[in-house]
């Protein structure tokens, strides 16, 4: 699974039961922001210490993202 660089603003939205786009609630907004900050921090660290492989990079980012979206206290 390759990583693809994204440039510019990223919009994260939710969906209603009928499939329409809707805003995320406050908790999900904070989790999305935490994941985005973690990705920025990780990419910055990789400039000094690149991951061993593409697969290692994906695993590392997914582990951090899982941590960032886990409910508090877990």
C-alpha positions, 0 to 999 in steps of 0.5 A: 500500500503506497503512501501518496503525498497530499498538497493543500487543504484536506476536507474530512466530512461525515455522512448522514443516514441518507448518504448526504455530506454533513459536518463531523461532531466535535469529538471526531473533528479533534480526532481528525486533527490529532491524526493530521498533526501526527502525520505531519510530525511523523513525516518531519521525523522521517526526514532524519530517520526514514522508514525501513520500507514503504510497508514499515511506513504504512504500518507506523502511520496506521498504528499512530492513527489508531492510537489517535482515534482510540477512545480516551482511557484505552 
